[in-house]
């Protein structure tokens, strides 16, 4: 039986990563081998640690290295405001902006009849529990401005109506956006959400 | 094989890293799927939202291949749909029912002609529920489960029609119903194109059309449950009509 070449195996695995194909994976592996002490060993060590410790936060669904993630465990963060996001990547994007100092809840997707994704699959019952047990006064629905994202937002809003203040992110012209390059849906949304100067 | 058509985007599924498989209800080729290279990318994904009106070019080596689409957006309906809860639920109901009920690559020009103006009305919450009800009746007709509400199935009378037979979809008069009245479905005047089209009456009519979608159309399609999106829209509308 032929033993697989470990380098070829590494290339094949790297080629499965988002944004990489077989050629770019080959280039990346070659680069790692050339920078063995600077990159390959630290990367292998870091991957080993992450493989052993990475897990989903039992409270909010964020990814961390403990049962309760850093954000949930941070006592300095404000209580009472809960920001609901679709995915961990969205949570990280919100954190990069630094504007929100409250707590998060990661759904892990959107409702989809096509893919048989229902409220239980998204941990929406857990969200309802958190609103009660953590004395949440405002739920910010920071879901994507897509049909699926907003359908999910409205479903959650229906479940929470009358219990807490419900808000959602504004929709419209992005910072640095030029009207000429925007699609008509974004321009319509921006017109509807116009404000006094 | 290639053709060009206009159509309404029904569903989008990610395919691989950057492509998407879309299902489009086209005017001359029916419900037709195809791959859009780059469809899940940053440039195209905002345009590929369900309900969008697209100019599509389909190309494949063989007729039965899934083929690839080149899409050009004609108009987006996302902003109108995202502007309100009822509009969004309505859009989901229409796209889900079309994707659920229509066989692939079967042409339905009459239904298409009714669907496009219906979606253009999205955001007009006063007119939309009635337009949607008329569209559901047209959908039932197109699928071979049309309601015959011209005369009583029992007596032949054309006056005093108050019920619909859940089995045949034919109208039944009050006199003809007799003791069976509680087993029949309501026939609000709006189903016959009469009356003032109040919200309560439209909600009652949804009960009747819903019965045929659920108990006639769905079993004929392999006994899959009707998409939840329709129930969500009807529930939302019924709550609105109960409040007003």
Boltz contact constraints between the chains, C-beta under 6 A:
constraints:
  - contact:
      token1: [A, 18]
      token2: [B, 17]
      max_distance: 6.0
  - contact:
      token1: [A, 113]
      token2: [B, 96]
      max_distance: 6.0
  - contact:
      token1: [A, 113]
      token2: [B, 227]
      max_distance: 6.0
  - contact:
      token1: [A, 113]
      token2: [B, 228]
      max_distance: 6.0
  - contact:
      token1: [A, 113]
      token2: [B, 229]
      max_distance: 6.0
  - contact:
      token1: [A, 114]
      token2: [B, 11]
      max_distance: 6.0
  - contact:
      token1: [A, 147]
      token2: [B, 49]
      max_distance: 6.0
  - contact:
      token1: [A, 147]
      token2: [B, 50]
      max_distance: 6.0
  - contact:
      token1: [A, 150]
      token2: [B, 82]
      max_distance: 6.0
  - contact:
      token1: [A, 150]
      token2: [B, 88]
      max_distance: 6.0
  - contact:
      token1: [A, 151]
      token2: [B, 88]
      max_distance: 6.0
  - contact:
      token1: [A, 151]
      token2: [B, 92]
      max_distance: 6.0
  - contact:
      token1: [A, 154]
      token2: [B, 85]
      max_distance: 6.0
  - contact:
      token1: [A, 183]
      token2: [B, 46]
      max_distance: 6.0
  - contact:
      token1: [A, 184]
      token2: [B, 76]
      max_distance: 6.0
  - contact:
      token1: [A, 185]
      token2: [B, 76]
      max_distance: 6.0
  - contact:
      token1: [A, 185]
      token2: [B, 78]
      max_distance: 6.0
  - contact:
      token1: [A, 185]
      token2: [B, 79]
      max_distance: 6.0
  - contact:
      token1: [A, 188]
      token2: [B, 79]
      max_distance: 6.0
  - contact:
      token1: [A, 189]
      token2: [B, 79]
      max_distance: 6.0
